[in-house]
Amino acid sequence: MLDGETDLEMSAHCASIAEAIEILRKKPVDLVLLDHDLGSERGYEFIHLARRNGFEGRILMVTAGMSDAESVQVLGLGVCGIFFKHSSPALLVEAIRKVMAGETWLDQNSIQALVEAASKHPEDQGYRKPFTERENQVLRGVLEGLSNKEIGTSIGVSESSVKAALQQLFQKTGVRTRSQLVRIVLEEQGGLWK
């Protein structure tokens, strides 16, 4: 399927973590499409080895399904996105392009896991105060890549209410921008599982 995309080139297809690490040693790779379930191995095992071997490229996890804890874990390990196999091939191409452009790709289930994890036990995650329901709604919209106006429309509030909730999220997490907010949520949620 990817061979038909003129801006994408498949470098290799691997049957094991060892084979993938060997390929990464031999040639530069920008993006790894990593299956979560590798039979007797798990995708997160590859992430550790690849990083130890100097791989600095991006990783898009592809899965038929993962638990919320596993989703948070792999995002904490630096995966740039989680793509579910039941999605369309066209959506996979879109996910690859977004991840290669420096964005994060998250399925709705992954976003839900992050929002729920962020709102549980905030004192254990470095947050000063728990997130309110409105802040969780705004955070979900930010993780989905929506604009303030789109978030407001989706949750039925004004754009200024979204901005106020964002300011509260910034204050509670100690960040100043939306991208820093996404990063800290991914890092701190992933830190629970390292």
C-alpha positions in Angstrom: 0.0 0.0 0.0 2.8 2.5 0.9 4.7 1.8 -2.3 2.0 3.7 -4.2 2.8 6.9 -2.2 5.5 8.9 -4.1 6.8 10.7 -1.0 7.2 7.5 1.1 9.8 4.8 0.6 9.7 1.5 2.5 13.2 0.7 3.7 12.6 -2.8 5.1 10.1 -5.2 6.7 11.3 -7.1 9.8 10.2 -10.3 11.5 12.0 -9.7 14.8 13.4 -7.0 17.0 17.0 -8.2 16.4 16.4 -8.0 12.6 15.1 -4.4 12.9 18.0 -3.3 15.1 20.4 -4.7 12.5 18.7 -2.8 9.7 18.8 0.4 11.7 22.6 0.0 12.2 23.0 -0.4 8.4 20.9 2.4 6.9 19.2 5.6 8.0 15.5 5.3 8.7 13.2 8.3 9.4 10.2 6.4 10.8 9.5 3.0 12.2 6.0 1.6 12.0 6.1 -0.6 15.1 3.6 -3.3 15.8 2.8 -3.5 19.5 2.4 -7.3 19.5 5.4 -9.0 18.0 4.5 -12.6 19.0 6.9 -13.5 21.7 8.2 -9.9 21.9 6.6 -6.6 22.6 7.1 -3.3 20.7 8.3 -1.5 23.8 11.3 -3.8 23.9 12.3 -2.6 20.5 12.0 1.1 21.6 14.5 0.5 24.4 17.0 -1.3 22.2 16.6 1.1 19.3 17.3 4.2 21.5 20.3 2.5 23.1 21.7 1.8 19.7 21.4 5.5 18.7 18.1 5.5 16.7 16.8 9.1 16.8 14.0 8.7 14.2 10.3 8.7 14.9 8.2 5.7 15.9 4.5 5.2 15.1 3.0 2.3 17.1 0.5 0.2 15.1 -1.8 -2.1 17.0 -5.0 -4.0 17.0 -5.4 -3.0 20.6 -3.6 -1.9 23.8 -4.5 -1.4 27.4 -4.7 2.2 28.6 -1.6 1.5 30.7 0.3 0.2 27.7 -0.7 3.2 25.6 0.6 5.6 28.3 3.7 3.5 28.7 4.8 3.6 25.0 4.0 7.3 24.7 6.2 7.9 27.7 9.0 6.0 26.0 8.9 8.4 23.1 6.5 6.9 20.6 5.2 9.7 18.4 1.8 8.2 17.9 -0.5 5.2 18.2 -2.4 4.0 15.2 -5.1 1.3 15.4 -5.2 -1.3 12.6 -8.9 -1.2 12.2 -8.5 2.3 10.7 -8.4 2.9 7.0 -5.2 2.7 4.9 -5.7 6.4 3.9 -5.7 7.3 7.6 -2.4 5.4 8.1 -0.8 7.5 5.3 -2.1 10.6 7.0 -0.8 9.5 10.4 2.7 8.8 8.9 2.8 12.2 7.3 1.7 14.0 10.5 4.3 12.1 12.6 7.0 12.9 10.0 6.0 16.6 10.2 6.7 16.5 13.9 3.1 16.1 15.2 1.7 13.4 17.5 -0.9 11.0 16.2 -3.3 9.6 18.8 -6.4 7.5 18.3 -9.4 8.5 20.4 -8.8 5.6 22.8 -5.3 6.8 23.5 -6.5 10.3 24.1 -9.1 9.0 26.5 -6.4 7.0 28.4 -4.2 10.1 28.7 -7.0 12.3 29.9 -8.1 9.8 32.5 -4.6 9.2 33.7 -3.9 12.9 33.9 -7.0 13.4 36.1 -6.2 10.5 38.5 -3.8 11.0 41.5 -2.5 14.4 40.4 -0.3 14.7 43.4 1.7 11.7 42.3 2.3 13.1 38.8 3.7 16.5 39.8 0.5 18.5 39.3 -0.3 20.9 42.0 -4.1 20.5 41.8 -6.4 18.0 40.1 -7.9 18.9 36.7 -11.6 20.0 36.6 -14.0 18.3 34.3 -13.8 21.4 32.0 -10.0 21.3 32.0 -10.2 17.6 31.1 -12.5 18.4 28.2 -10.1 21.1 27.0 -7.1 18.9 27.4 -8.8 16.2 25.3 -9.4 18.8 22.6 -5.8 19.9 22.7 -4.6 16.3 22.4 -6.9 15.9 19.4 -5.2 18.9 17.8 -8.3 21.1 17.8 -8.2 24.9 17.8 -9.7 26.8 20.8 -12.7 27.6 18.7 -13.2 24.0 17.7 -12.8 22.9 21.3 -15.4 25.4 22.4 -17.9 24.3 19.7 -17.4 20.6 20.6 -18.0 21.1 24.4 -20.5 23.9 24.1 -18.6 26.8 25.6 -17.2 30.1 24.3 -13.7 30.4 22.9 -12.8 32.6 25.9 -13.9 29.9 28.3 -11.6 27.5 26.5 -8.7 30.0 26.8 -9.4 30.4 30.5 -9.4 26.6 31.0 -6.1 26.4 29.0 -4.6 29.1 31.3 -5.5 27.0 34.3 -4.0 23.9 32.7 -0.8 25.9 31.9 -0.7 27.1 35.5 -1.3 23.6 37.0 1.4 22.0 34.8 3.9 24.8 34.8 4.0 25.3 31.0 3.4 28.2 28.7 2.3 26.7 25.4 -0.1 24.1 24.0 2.8 22.0 22.7 4.5 22.1 26.1 1.2 21.0 27.7 1.0 18.0 25.3 4.6 17.1 25.9 4.3 17.2 29.7 1.1 15.2 29.7 2.8 12.5 27.6 6.0 12.6 29.6 4.4 12.6 33.0 1.8 9.9 32.2 4.5 7.7 30.6 6.7 8.3 33.7 4.2 6.3 35.7 5.0 3.2 33.8 8.8 3.4 33.3 
